[in-house]
Amino acid sequence: MKTIDQLRVKIFADGADKAGMLEMSAKPHIKGLTTNPTLMRKAGISDYRAFAREILDLIRDKPISFEVFSDDFSEMERQAMEIASWGKNVYVKIPITNTKAQSSCDLVRRLAVGRVKLNITALMTLQQVRQVVDALDKDTPSYVSVFAGRIADTGRDPMPLMSAAVELLAPKPKAELIWASPRELLNIFHADQIGCHVITVTNDILKKLELVGKNLDDYSLETVKMFRNDAVAAGFRL
């Protein structure tokens, strides 16, 4: 099997914990970072702008995606322009629709033509991918985030869809496909296998990278020892 250094897919750390973001950004195999309002709320962040600016003061050499949070397209555009102004390494996350299921593609088109680097997020169908690819500017760097993990949660195999999405992005060489919301470390290898450009990975999964290629006999024995030690520590008796 491949080692992490042999993978073609770029690994982005996904989170909103400042210490975790700094820890991951310092690792050479982490090529970028992403966050979203849900992760930020879970991390207890209340001042969006202050948090983002603080992170960007500390991480300047890797791409970071911050998301708009308005449900109104005019306000989304205003937020996008402000977020984009925070740094050259900033990508603005735009959801594929608002909460009324109205497409964001007209906004994506305006921002892309204006050279705003975008990360179109929450996609789950190939029709959505087609619409976004049509809206993107061929000369403006962008990411297209397809939530493969959520697709898998519905009992569907995301691999065929993600493979097709790679092909759909071909006419826009500055656009890169993100395998979003992975559920296990193996998804990194799935993304690499189909030629996906990027995978966003949370810190709990990233911590498992040290297990890649681990001897399974050794891992089995460690597991047996864990069960035994915990039984002893609990003082179990029969």
GROMACS elastic network, one bead per residue, 0.5 to 0.9 nm:
[ bonds ]
;  ai    aj funct       b0    kb
    1   212     6  0.88565   500
    1   213     6  0.71162   500
    2     5     6  0.79069   500
    2     6     6  0.57628   500
    2     7     6  0.66672   500
    2   189     6  0.83491   500
    2   212     6  0.87388   500
    2   213     6  0.81836   500
    3     6     6  0.52644   500
    3     7     6  0.68146   500
    3   212     6  0.70511   500
    3   213     6  0.72784   500
    4     7     6  0.54727   500
    4     8     6  0.89321   500
    4    29     6  0.77116   500
    4   209     6  0.78975   500
    4   212     6  0.76998   500
    5     8     6  0.83425   500
    5    29     6  0.73117   500
    7    10     6  0.76978   500
    7   188     6  0.87392   500
    7   189     6  0.77818   500
    7   192     6  0.63624   500
    7   193     6  0.89617   500
    8   192     6  0.60249   500
    8   193     6  0.88261   500
    8   195     6  0.75770   500
    8   196     6  0.84607   500
    8   197     6  0.74843   500
    8   198     6  0.88300   500
    9   188     6  0.76234   500
    9   189     6  0.83508   500
    9   191     6  0.67348   500
    9   193     6  0.86502   500
    9   195     6  0.70499   500
    9   196     6  0.61465   500
    9   197     6  0.50252   500
    9   198     6  0.52639   500
    9   199     6  0.68720   500
   10    29     6  0.78525   500
   10    30     6  0.73564   500
   10    31     6  0.60637   500
   10    32     6  0.81104   500
   10   192     6  0.85694   500
   10   196     6  0.86223   500
   10   197     6  0.61401   500
   10   199     6  0.62853   500
   10   200     6  0.85538   500
   11    29     6  0.68649   500
   11    30     6  0.53237   500
   11    31     6  0.58009   500
   11    32     6  0.70446   500
   11    33     6  0.85838   500
   11   188     6  0.79150   500
   11   197     6  0.89172   500
   11   198     6  0.58914   500
   11   199     6  0.52126   500
   11   200     6  0.60680   500
   11   201     6  0.69272   500
   12    24     6  0.88949   500
   12    25     6  0.89104   500
   12    29     6  0.87603   500
   12    30     6  0.55778   500
   12    31     6  0.55967   500
   12    34     6  0.68514   500
   12    63     6  0.89316   500
   12    64     6  0.89313   500
   12   198     6  0.69447   500
   12   199     6  0.60298   500
   12   201     6  0.60823   500
   12   202     6  0.85684   500
   13    20     6  0.89698   500
   13    21     6  0.72546   500
   13    24     6  0.65956   500
   13    25     6  0.77268   500
   13    30     6  0.65847   500
   13    31     6  0.80814   500
   13    32     6  0.64505   500
   13    34     6  0.63071   500
   13    35     6  0.85111   500
   13   199     6  0.85544   500
   13   200     6  0.56978   500
   13   201     6  0.51119   500
   13   202     6  0.58154   500
   13   203     6  0.67070   500
   13   206     6  0.77574   500
   14    21     6  0.80954   500
   14    32     6  0.88588   500
   14    33     6  0.58104   500
   14    35     6  0.55868   500
   14    36     6  0.85715   500
   14    39     6  0.86559   500
   14   181     6  0.89511   500
   14   200     6  0.56126   500
   14   201     6  0.52631   500
   14   203     6  0.69653   500
   15    18     6  0.84572   500
   15    20     6  0.75550   500
   15    21     6  0.67420   500
   15    33     6  0.77672   500
   15    34     6  0.65436   500
   15    35     6  0.51749   500
   15    36     6  0.77690   500
   15    39     6  0.61054   500
   15    40     6  0.77058   500
   15    43     6  0.87128   500
   15   201     6  0.83770   500
   15   202     6  0.60293   500
   15   203     6  0.70520   500
   16    19     6  0.88529   500
   16    20     6  0.77188   500
   16    21     6  0.68522   500
   16    34     6  0.82488   500
   16    35     6  0.57917   500
   16    36     6  0.76607   500
   16    37     6  0.88285   500
   16    39     6  0.55844   500
   16    40     6  0.51296   500
   16    41     6  0.85307   500
   16    42     6  0.81810   500
   16    43     6  0.61321   500
   16    45     6  0.83717   500
   17    20     6  0.52298   500
   17    21     6  0.59989   500
   17    22     6  0.86213   500
   17    39     6  0.83603   500
   17    40     6  0.77170   500
   17    43     6  0.59706   500
   17    44     6  0.89918   500
   18    21     6  0.51122   500
   18    22     6  0.62025   500
   18    23     6  0.85336   500
   18    43     6  0.88713   500
   18    51     6  0.85671   500
   18    55     6  0.72000   500
   19    22     6  0.52544   500
   19    23     6  0.60900   500
   19    24     6  0.86467   500
   20    23     6  0.50108   500
   20    24     6  0.61067   500
   20    25     6  0.84370   500
   20   203     6  0.71881   500
   21    24     6  0.52708   500
   21    25     6  0.59650   500
   21    26     6  0.86418   500
   21    33     6  0.75512   500
   21    55     6  0.82789   500
   21    59     6  0.89209   500
   21   203     6  0.86192   500
   22    25     6  0.51103   500
   22    26     6  0.63254   500
   22    55     6  0.81997   500
   22    58     6  0.77747   500
   22    59     6  0.74597   500
   23    26     6  0.55323   500
   23    27     6  0.71162   500
   24    27     6  0.53954   500
   24    28     6  0.86158   500
   24    29     6  0.88104   500
   24    30     6  0.64050   500
   24    33     6  0.84994   500
   24   203     6  0.80038   500
   24   206     6  0.87465   500
   25    28     6  0.76390   500
   25    29     6  0.88392   500
   25    30     6  0.61163   500
   25    31     6  0.75915   500
   25    32     6  0.71201   500
   25    33     6  0.74052   500
   25    59     6  0.72232   500
   25    62     6  0.76167   500
   26    29     6  0.88686   500
   26    30     6  0.76914   500
   26    59     6  0.89239   500
   27    30     6  0.55546   500
   27    31     6  0.83716   500
   28    31     6  0.69959   500
   30    33     6  0.78529   500
   30    62     6  0.87793   500
   31    62     6  0.62920   500
   31    63     6  0.75722   500
   31   198     6  0.89823   500
   32    61     6  0.87339   500
   32    62     6  0.50228   500
   32    64     6  0.59746   500
   32    65     6  0.85702   500
   32   200     6  0.86794   500
   33    62     6  0.73359   500
   33    63     6  0.62680   500
   33    65     6  0.65591   500
   33   200     6  0.76788   500
   34    63     6  0.82232   500
   34    64     6  0.54182   500
   34    66     6  0.67293   500
   34    67     6  0.89872   500
   34    91     6  0.89554   500
   34   200     6  0.72384   500
   35    38     6  0.83732   500
   35    39     6  0.64623   500
   35    40     6  0.72129   500
   35    64     6  0.79296   500
   35    65     6  0.62784   500
   35    66     6  0.59864   500
   35    67     6  0.74441   500
   36    39     6  0.54847   500
   36    40     6  0.62436   500
   36    41     6  0.87332   500
   36    65     6  0.81338   500
   36    66     6  0.63630   500
   36    67     6  0.57113   500
   36    68     6  0.86381   500
   36    93     6  0.82663   500
   37    41     6  0.60452   500
   37    42     6  0.85904   500
   37    48     6  0.86009   500
   37    66     6  0.84958   500
   37    67     6  0.69956   500
   37    68     6  0.83953   500
   37    69     6  0.72759   500
   38    41     6  0.51849   500
   38    42     6  0.62823   500
   38    43     6  0.86615   500
   39    42     6  0.51132   500
   39    43     6  0.62224   500
   39    44     6  0.88178   500
   39    45     6  0.89736   500
   40    43     6  0.50133   500
   40    44     6  0.64539   500
   40    45     6  0.54370   500
   40    46     6  0.81243   500
   40    48     6  0.81465   500
   41    44     6  0.51109   500
   41    45     6  0.55489   500
   41    46     6  0.72487   500
   42    45     6  0.75852   500
   45    48     6  0.68187   500
   45    51     6  0.72408   500
   46    50     6  0.89229   500
   46    51     6  0.83824   500
   47    50     6  0.54865   500
   47    51     6  0.61894   500
   47    52     6  0.86687   500
   48    51     6  0.53760   500
   48    52     6  0.61993   500
   48    53     6  0.86382   500
   49    52     6  0.52247   500
   49    53     6  0.60714   500
   49    54     6  0.84987   500
   49    83     6  0.85005   500
   50    53     6  0.52536   500
   50    54     6  0.60771   500
   50    55     6  0.86563   500
   51    54     6  0.51927   500
   51    55     6  0.62748   500
   51    56     6  0.86500   500
   52    55     6  0.52107   500
   52    56     6  0.61458   500
   52    57     6  0.86212   500
   52    66     6  0.76869   500
   52    83     6  0.87924   500
   52    86     6  0.84395   500
   53    56     6  0.50336   500
   53    57     6  0.61094   500
   53    58     6  0.87663   500
   53    86     6  0.69804   500
   53    87     6  0.89040   500
   54    57     6  0.51608   500
   54    58     6  0.66294   500
   54    59     6  0.88334   500
   55    58     6  0.52464   500
   55    59     6  0.60279   500
   55    60     6  0.86793   500
   56    59     6  0.50273   500
   56    60     6  0.59654   500
   56    64     6  0.81539   500
   56    86     6  0.76558   500
   56    87     6  0.71896   500
   56    89     6  0.84576   500
   56    90     6  0.83963   500
   57    60     6  0.66769   500
   59    62     6  0.67294   500
   59    63     6  0.86888   500
   59    64     6  0.84390   500
   59    89     6  0.89103   500
   60    63     6  0.78520   500
   60    64     6  0.88044   500
   60    87     6  0.79101   500
   60    88     6  0.82282   500
   60    89     6  0.65795   500
   61    89     6  0.70055   500
   62    89     6  0.62510   500
   62    90     6  0.87710   500
   63    88     6  0.83599   500
   63    90     6  0.58721   500
   63    91     6  0.69033   500
   64    89     6  0.61661   500
   64    90     6  0.51520   500
   64    91     6  0.60194   500
   64    92     6  0.85886   500
   65    89     6  0.84851   500
   65    90     6  0.58052   500
   65    92     6  0.56439   500
   65    93     6  0.61066   500
   65   118     6  0.81849   500
   65   119     6  0.69072   500
   66    83     6  0.72134   500
   66    84     6  0.89244   500
   66    90     6  0.72719   500
   66    91     6  0.64954   500
   66    92     6  0.53879   500
   66    93     6  0.56551   500
   66    94     6  0.89978   500
   66   119     6  0.86358   500
   67    79     6  0.88521   500
   67    80     6  0.79858   500
   67    83     6  0.82361   500
   67    91     6  0.84600   500
   67    92     6  0.56905   500
   67    94     6  0.62289   500
   67    95     6  0.81095   500
   67   119     6  0.83750   500
   67   121     6  0.88451   500
   68    71     6  0.88844   500
   68    75     6  0.89222   500
   68    76     6  0.59924   500
   68    77     6  0.84331   500
   68    79     6  0.59819   500
   68    80     6  0.61993   500
   68    83     6  0.80337   500
   68    92     6  0.71532   500
   68    93     6  0.62147   500
   68    94     6  0.61901   500
   68    95     6  0.80595   500
   69    75     6  0.89760   500
   69    76     6  0.70193   500
   69    79     6  0.80822   500
   69    94     6  0.85090   500
   69    95     6  0.87846   500
   70    73     6  0.73973   500
   70    74     6  0.88110   500
   70    75     6  0.61138   500
   70    76     6  0.53149   500
   70    79     6  0.79004   500
   70    98     6  0.83337   500
   71    74     6  0.89786   500
   71    75     6  0.76897   500
   71    76     6  0.70000   500
   71    97     6  0.88734   500
   71    98     6  0.54173   500
   71    99     6  0.65225   500
   71   100     6  0.83530   500
   72    75     6  0.53943   500
   72    76     6  0.59852   500
   72    77     6  0.86658   500
   72    98     6  0.74542   500
   73    77     6  0.60854   500
   73    78     6  0.86145   500
   73    98     6  0.80105   500
   73   104     6  0.75258   500
   73   107     6  0.70018   500
   74    77     6  0.51742   500
   74    78     6  0.64456   500
   74    79     6  0.87703   500
   74   107     6  0.85436   500
   75    79     6  0.61187   500
   75    80     6  0.84156   500
   76    79     6  0.51045   500
   76    80     6  0.59735   500
   76    81     6  0.86265   500
   76    94     6  0.80511   500
   76   107     6  0.83980   500
   77    81     6  0.62150   500
   77    82     6  0.86945   500
   77   107     6  0.70060   500
   77   110     6  0.89277   500
   77   111     6  0.76947   500
   78    81     6  0.52852   500
   78    82     6  0.64164   500
   78    83     6  0.87374   500
   79    82     6  0.51803   500
   79    83     6  0.61065   500
   79    84     6  0.85064   500
   80    83     6  0.51514   500
   80    84     6  0.60081   500
   80    85     6  0.85951   500
   80    92     6  0.60500   500
   80    93     6  0.80345   500
   80    94     6  0.80617   500
   80   111     6  0.81765   500
   80   116     6  0.82475   500
   80   118     6  0.89727   500
   81    84     6  0.51404   500
   81    85     6  0.63155   500
   81    92     6  0.85002   500
   81   111     6  0.82657   500
   81   116     6  0.76674   500
   82    85     6  0.51688   500
   82    86     6  0.68979   500
   83    86     6  0.55002   500
   83    87     6  0.81193   500
   83    90     6  0.74464   500
   83    91     6  0.81440   500
   83    92     6  0.65509   500
   84    87     6  0.65313   500
   84    88     6  0.76877   500
   84    89     6  0.87928   500
   84    90     6  0.59368   500
   84    91     6  0.66806   500
   84    92     6  0.62626   500
   84   116     6  0.65504   500
   84   117     6  0.74235   500
   84   118     6  0.88730   500
   85    88     6  0.76972   500
   85    90     6  0.80786   500
   86    89     6  0.85623   500
   86    90     6  0.69100   500
   87    90     6  0.53879   500
   87    91     6  0.89137   500
   88    91     6  0.84366   500
   89   117     6  0.88378   500
   90   117     6  0.72115   500
   90   118     6  0.85588   500
   91   116     6  0.76544   500
   91   119     6  0.59871   500
   91   141     6  0.88471   500
   91   142     6  0.75631   500
   91   143     6  0.83221   500
   92   116     6  0.75862   500
   92   117     6  0.62999   500
   92   119     6  0.56313   500
   92   120     6  0.80536   500
   93   117     6  0.89345   500
   93   118     6  0.58694   500
   93   120     6  0.55424   500
   93   121     6  0.62500   500
   93   143     6  0.87987   500
   94    97     6  0.82713   500
   94   104     6  0.75283   500
   94   107     6  0.87466   500
   94   108     6  0.75452   500
   94   118     6  0.70949   500
   94   119     6  0.62112   500
   94   121     6  0.59198   500
   94   122     6  0.87295   500
   95    98     6  0.67481   500
   95   103     6  0.88232   500
   95   104     6  0.69684   500
   95   119     6  0.84606   500
   95   120     6  0.57679   500
   95   122     6  0.58751   500
   95   123     6  0.79334   500
   96   101     6  0.86276   500
   96   102     6  0.85143   500
   96   103     6  0.61710   500
   96   104     6  0.54098   500
   96   105     6  0.71837   500
   96   108     6  0.89337   500
   96   120     6  0.61781   500
   96   121     6  0.58790   500
   96   122     6  0.60940   500
   96   123     6  0.61632   500
   96   128     6  0.74788   500
   96   132     6  0.80254   500
   97   100     6  0.74396   500
   97   101     6  0.52439   500
   97   102     6  0.51604   500
   97   105     6  0.80416   500
   97   122     6  0.84781   500
   98   101     6  0.54779   500
   98   102     6  0.55913   500
   98   103     6  0.68512   500
   98   104     6  0.69548   500
   99   102     6  0.73839   500
  100   103     6  0.88295   500
  101   104     6  0.89902   500
  103   106     6  0.74806   500
  103   107     6  0.86635   500
  104   107     6  0.53989   500
  104   108     6  0.61782   500
  104   109     6  0.87484   500
  104   132     6  0.87632   500
  105   109     6  0.60373   500
  105   110     6  0.86265   500
  105   131     6  0.69244   500
  105   132     6  0.61972   500
  105   134     6  0.85935   500
  105   135     6  0.59528   500
  105   136     6  0.85984   500
  106   109     6  0.50990   500
  106   110     6  0.63858   500
  106   111     6  0.87381   500
  106   135     6  0.71726   500
  107   110     6  0.51760   500
  107   111     6  0.61686   500
  107   112     6  0.84382   500
  107   135     6  0.87469   500
  108   111     6  0.52387   500
  108   112     6  0.59013   500
  108   113     6  0.84733   500
  108   118     6  0.78467   500
  108   120     6  0.80001   500
  108   132     6  0.76677   500
  108   135     6  0.62196   500
  108   136     6  0.67852   500
  109   112     6  0.51828   500
  109   113     6  0.60979   500
  109   114     6  0.84857   500
  109   132     6  0.85319   500
  109   134     6  0.84321   500
  109   136     6  0.58023   500
  109   137     6  0.71889   500
  110   113     6  0.53517   500
  110   114     6  0.62391   500
  110   115     6  0.89116   500
  110   116     6  0.89181   500
  110   135     6  0.84843   500
  110   136     6  0.89750   500
  111   115     6  0.64796   500
  111   116     6  0.53552   500
  111   117     6  0.80019   500
  111   118     6  0.79278   500
  111   136     6  0.87717   500
  111   137     6  0.89944   500
  112   115     6  0.50462   500
  112   116     6  0.53147   500
  112   117     6  0.68051   500
  112   118     6  0.71673   500
  112   135     6  0.77953   500
  112   136     6  0.57893   500
  112   137     6  0.53507   500
  112   138     6  0.87828   500
  112   139     6  0.87172   500
  112   140     6  0.62984   500
  112   141     6  0.85910   500
  112   142     6  0.84080   500
  113   116     6  0.74766   500
  113   136     6  0.77274   500
  113   137     6  0.57789   500
  113   139     6  0.86623   500
  113   140     6  0.76222   500
  114   137     6  0.89675   500
  114   140     6  0.87041   500
  115   118     6  0.89067   500
  115   137     6  0.80121   500
  115   139     6  0.80502   500
  115   140     6  0.55915   500
  115   141     6  0.82362   500
  116   140     6  0.71920   500
  116   141     6  0.82735   500
  116   142     6  0.86386   500
  117   140     6  0.63166   500
  117   141     6  0.55336   500
  117   142     6  0.54576   500
  117   143     6  0.82971   500
  118   136     6  0.88904   500
  118   140     6  0.84061   500
  118   141     6  0.71857   500
  118   143     6  0.62225   500
  118   144     6  0.82849   500
  119   142     6  0.56896   500
  119   144     6  0.57409   500
  119   145     6  0.68062   500
  120   123     6  0.76625   500
  120   132     6  0.76771   500
  120   142     6  0.78627   500
  120   143     6  0.62716   500
  120   145     6  0.58994   500
  120   146     6  0.86614   500
  121   143     6  0.83599   500
  121   144     6  0.64147   500
  121   146     6  0.68115   500
  121   147     6  0.80245   500
  121   180     6  0.86941   500
  122   144     6  0.89084   500
  122   145     6  0.63593   500
  122   146     6  0.61633   500
  122   147     6  0.59899   500
  122   180     6  0.84224   500
  123   126     6  0.83078   500
  123   128     6  0.62175   500
  123   129     6  0.69946   500
  123   144     6  0.78478   500
  123   145     6  0.62135   500
  123   147     6  0.60651   500
  123   148     6  0.88817   500
  124   127     6  0.87178   500
  124   128     6  0.71340   500
  124   129     6  0.81393   500
  124   145     6  0.87108   500
  124   146     6  0.55451   500
  124   147     6  0.57681   500
  124   148     6  0.72141   500
  124   150     6  0.80460   500
  124   151     6  0.66453   500
  124   161     6  0.88625   500
  125   128     6  0.53240   500
  125   129     6  0.65751   500
  125   130     6  0.89073   500
  125   146     6  0.79401   500
  125   151     6  0.89911   500
  125   161     6  0.76984   500
  126   130     6  0.61793   500
  126   131     6  0.86355   500
  126   161     6  0.68670   500
  126   162     6  0.85989   500
  126   164     6  0.76653   500
  126   165     6  0.65661   500
  126   168     6  0.85002   500
  127   130     6  0.50925   500
  127   131     6  0.63050   500
  127   132     6  0.87164   500
  128   131     6  0.51362   500
  128   132     6  0.62336   500
  128   133     6  0.86304   500
  129   132     6  0.51807   500
  129   133     6  0.60946   500
  129   134     6  0.85784   500
  129   144     6  0.76221   500
  129   146     6  0.81051   500
  129   165     6  0.67196   500
  129   168     6  0.73687   500
  129   169     6  0.81106   500
  130   133     6  0.52016   500
  130   134     6  0.62217   500
  130   135     6  0.87320   500
  130   165     6  0.83618   500
  130   168     6  0.67225   500
  130   169     6  0.82597   500
  131   134     6  0.52300   500
  131   135     6  0.63972   500
  131   136     6  0.89297   500
  132   135     6  0.50185   500
  132   136     6  0.62107   500
  132   144     6  0.78176   500
  133   136     6  0.53045   500
  133   137     6  0.83734   500
  133   144     6  0.84417   500
  133   168     6  0.73921   500
  133   169     6  0.63184   500
  133   171     6  0.81045   500
  133   172     6  0.70241   500
  133   175     6  0.81313   500
  134   137     6  0.82223   500
  134   172     6  0.88280   500
  136   139     6  0.87180   500
  136   140     6  0.76404   500
  136   141     6  0.89901   500
  136   142     6  0.78288   500
  136   172     6  0.75497   500
  136   175     6  0.79475   500
  137   140     6  0.54462   500
  137   141     6  0.81654   500
  137   142     6  0.87013   500
  137   172     6  0.74777   500
  137   174     6  0.84098   500
  137   175     6  0.87707   500
  138   141     6  0.79098   500
  138   171     6  0.78168   500
  138   172     6  0.50111   500
  138   173     6  0.67995   500
  138   174     6  0.62213   500
  138   175     6  0.77328   500
  139   172     6  0.80068   500
  139   173     6  0.82122   500
  139   174     6  0.63256   500
  139   175     6  0.89859   500
  140   174     6  0.62140   500
  140   175     6  0.78289   500
  141   173     6  0.84889   500
  141   175     6  0.57370   500
  141   176     6  0.80353   500
  142   174     6  0.63159   500
  142   176     6  0.63100   500
  142   177     6  0.87722   500
  143   174     6  0.84815   500
  143   175     6  0.54705   500
  143   177     6  0.58193   500
  143   178     6  0.64804   500
  143   198     6  0.86350   500
  144   169     6  0.87106   500
  144   175     6  0.69809   500
  144   176     6  0.61554   500
  144   178     6  0.57670   500
  144   179     6  0.87507   500
  145   148     6  0.88047   500
  145   176     6  0.86065   500
  145   177     6  0.61500   500
  145   179     6  0.62935   500
  145   180     6  0.58183   500
  145   198     6  0.89763   500
  145   199     6  0.89193   500
  146   149     6  0.87378   500
  146   151     6  0.88553   500
  146   162     6  0.77231   500
  146   165     6  0.85660   500
  146   177     6  0.73734   500
  146   178     6  0.61137   500
  146   179     6  0.57274   500
  146   180     6  0.56504   500
  146   181     6  0.84419   500
  147   150     6  0.55038   500
  147   151     6  0.63782   500
  147   152     6  0.88151   500
  147   158     6  0.88673   500
  147   178     6  0.82128   500
  147   179     6  0.63193   500
  147   181     6  0.55191   500
  147   182     6  0.78938   500
  148   152     6  0.61895   500
  148   153     6  0.86637   500
  148   157     6  0.85397   500
  148   158     6  0.54645   500
  148   159     6  0.80282   500
  148   161     6  0.85152   500
  148   162     6  0.73931   500
  148   179     6  0.58829   500
  148   180     6  0.57966   500
  148   181     6  0.63281   500
  148   182     6  0.66871   500
  148   183     6  0.89467   500
  149   152     6  0.50433   500
  149   153     6  0.62894   500
  149   158     6  0.76518   500
  149   179     6  0.80011   500
  149   180     6  0.65807   500
  149   183     6  0.57190   500
  149   184     6  0.89166   500
  149   187     6  0.86454   500
  150   154     6  0.67949   500
  150   158     6  0.89299   500
  150   180     6  0.84688   500
  150   181     6  0.65881   500
  150   182     6  0.80975   500
  150   183     6  0.85750   500
  151   154     6  0.55216   500
  151   155     6  0.72682   500
  151   156     6  0.59736   500
  151   157     6  0.73046   500
  151   158     6  0.60439   500
  152   155     6  0.53060   500
  152   156     6  0.50228   500
  152   157     6  0.56567   500
  152   158     6  0.59050   500
  152   183     6  0.86583   500
  153   156     6  0.72535   500
  153   183     6  0.89356   500
  154   157     6  0.87845   500
  157   160     6  0.70338   500
  157   161     6  0.79763   500
  158   161     6  0.53751   500
  158   162     6  0.60096   500
  158   163     6  0.85594   500
  159   162     6  0.51401   500
  159   163     6  0.60520   500
  159   164     6  0.85900   500
  159   190     6  0.74974   500
  159   191     6  0.81611   500
  159   194     6  0.76073   500
  160   163     6  0.51161   500
  160   164     6  0.62227   500
  160   165     6  0.85997   500
  160   194     6  0.88434   500
  161   164     6  0.51381   500
  161   165     6  0.61327   500
  161   166     6  0.87876   500
  162   166     6  0.63403   500
  162   167     6  0.88825   500
  162   177     6  0.85230   500
  162   179     6  0.77069   500
  162   191     6  0.81514   500
  162   194     6  0.74829   500
  162   196     6  0.74848   500
  163   166     6  0.52776   500
  163   167     6  0.67956   500
  163   168     6  0.89666   500
  163   191     6  0.88730   500
  163   194     6  0.55618   500
  163   195     6  0.74865   500
  163   196     6  0.75709   500
  164   167     6  0.52266   500
  164   168     6  0.63318   500
  164   169     6  0.89234   500
  165   169     6  0.63580   500
  165   170     6  0.89209   500
  165   177     6  0.74351   500
  165   196     6  0.86472   500
  166   169     6  0.54350   500
  166   170     6  0.68014   500
  166   176     6  0.82637   500
  166   177     6  0.64865   500
  166   194     6  0.78873   500
  166   195     6  0.69977   500
  166   196     6  0.62627   500
  166   197     6  0.82695   500
  167   170     6  0.53330   500
  167   171     6  0.84171   500
  168   171     6  0.71462   500
  168   172     6  0.86014   500
  169   172     6  0.55793   500
  169   173     6  0.70977   500
  169   174     6  0.89290   500
  169   175     6  0.65303   500
  169   176     6  0.72426   500
  169   177     6  0.73671   500
  170   173     6  0.58450   500
  170   175     6  0.81847   500
  171   174     6  0.89967   500
  171   175     6  0.88225   500
  172   175     6  0.55160   500
  172   176     6  0.85428   500
  173   176     6  0.75290   500
  176   196     6  0.78442   500
  176   197     6  0.56190   500
  176   198     6  0.70764   500
  177   196     6  0.58418   500
  177   197     6  0.53818   500
  177   198     6  0.61636   500
  177   199     6  0.83220   500
  178   191     6  0.87802   500
  178   196     6  0.67515   500
  178   197     6  0.62958   500
  178   199     6  0.52330   500
  178   200     6  0.69295   500
  179   182     6  0.70584   500
  179   187     6  0.85175   500
  179   188     6  0.85391   500
  179   191     6  0.65836   500
  179   196     6  0.69332   500
  179   197     6  0.80875   500
  179   198     6  0.61951   500
  179   200     6  0.64636   500
  180   198     6  0.85051   500
  180   199     6  0.60108   500
  180   200     6  0.53995   500
  180   201     6  0.76521   500
  181   199     6  0.83869   500
  181   200     6  0.67983   500
  181   201     6  0.71126   500
  181   202     6  0.82774   500
  182   185     6  0.75931   500
  182   186     6  0.87219   500
  182   187     6  0.59671   500
  182   188     6  0.78355   500
  182   199     6  0.77614   500
  182   200     6  0.72736   500
  182   201     6  0.64852   500
  182   202     6  0.82866   500
  182   205     6  0.87367   500
  183   186     6  0.84145   500
  183   187     6  0.70526   500
  183   201     6  0.87198   500
  183   205     6  0.81179   500
  184   187     6  0.57065   500
  184   188     6  0.79708   500
  184   201     6  0.89292   500
  184   205     6  0.65035   500
  185   188     6  0.57368   500
  185   189     6  0.76927   500
  185   201     6  0.83961   500
  185   205     6  0.59345   500
  185   206     6  0.74658   500
  185   208     6  0.69916   500
  185   209     6  0.73979   500
  185   212     6  0.87545   500
  186   189     6  0.53727   500
  186   190     6  0.64292   500
  186   191     6  0.88238   500
  187   191     6  0.60321   500
  187   192     6  0.84571   500
  187   199     6  0.84398   500
  188   191     6  0.52201   500
  188   192     6  0.62882   500
  188   193     6  0.86629   500
  188   199     6  0.66424   500
  188   200     6  0.89121   500
  188   201     6  0.83991   500
  189   193     6  0.60151   500
  189   194     6  0.88559   500
  190   193     6  0.50920   500
  190   194     6  0.66540   500
  190   195     6  0.88954   500
  190   196     6  0.86686   500
  191   194     6  0.56239   500
  191   195     6  0.64399   500
  191   196     6  0.51305   500
  191   197     6  0.77983   500
  191   198     6  0.77146   500
  191   199     6  0.69055   500
  192   195     6  0.52267   500
  192   196     6  0.58224   500
  192   197     6  0.76460   500
  192   198     6  0.84825   500
  192   199     6  0.87502   500
  193   196     6  0.76252   500
  196   199     6  0.76035   500
  201   204     6  0.83107   500
  201   205     6  0.64699   500
  201   206     6  0.63896   500
  202   205     6  0.56015   500
  202   206     6  0.62283   500
  202   207     6  0.88477   500
  203   207     6  0.60971   500
  203   208     6  0.88832   500
  204   207     6  0.54557   500
  204   208     6  0.72725   500
  205   208     6  0.54200   500
  205   209     6  0.74288   500
  206   209     6  0.55159   500
  206   210     6  0.85498   500
  207   210     6  0.68788   500
  207   211     6  0.86366   500
  208   211     6  0.55046   500
  208   212     6  0.74920   500
  209   212     6  0.55314   500
  210   213     6  0.83670   500
  210   214     6  0.80026   500
  211   214     6  0.52237   500
  211   215     6  0.88226   500
  213   216     6  0.84684   500
  214   217     6  0.88593   500
  214   218     6  0.77565   500
  214   219     6  0.71538   500
  215   218     6  0.54110   500
  215   219     6  0.62840   500
  215   220     6  0.87496   500
  216   220     6  0.59628   500
  216   221     6  0.85409   500
  217   220     6  0.50578   500
  217   221     6  0.63016   500
  217   222     6  0.86670   500
  218   221     6  0.51829   500
  218   222     6  0.62043   500
  218   223     6  0.86680   500
  219   222     6  0.50783   500
  219   223     6  0.62453   500
  219   224     6  0.87717   500
  220   223     6  0.51429   500
  220   224     6  0.63788   500
  220   225     6  0.87530   500
  221   224     6  0.50832   500
  221   225     6  0.62091   500
  221   226     6  0.85879   500
  222   225     6  0.50944   500
  222   226     6  0.61505   500
  222   227     6  0.88136   500
  223   226     6  0.50044   500
  223   227     6  0.63909   500
  223   228     6  0.86997   500
  224   227     6  0.52960   500
  224   228     6  0.62978   500
  224   229     6  0.86612   500
  225   228     6  0.50675   500
  225   229     6  0.59672   500
  225   230     6  0.84651   500
  226   229     6  0.52077   500
  226   230     6  0.60852   500
  226   231     6  0.85453   500
  227   230     6  0.53109   500
  227   231     6  0.61918   500
  227   232     6  0.87296   500
  228   231     6  0.51768   500
  228   232     6  0.62867   500
  228   233     6  0.86177   500
  229   232     6  0.51631   500
  229   233     6  0.60406   500
  229   234     6  0.85446   500
  230   234     6  0.60185   500
  230   235     6  0.85574   500
  231   234     6  0.51873   500
  231   235     6  0.63232   500
  231   236     6  0.57901   500
  231   237     6  0.89492   500
  232   235     6  0.51007   500
  232   236     6  0.64742   500
  233   236     6  0.79818   500
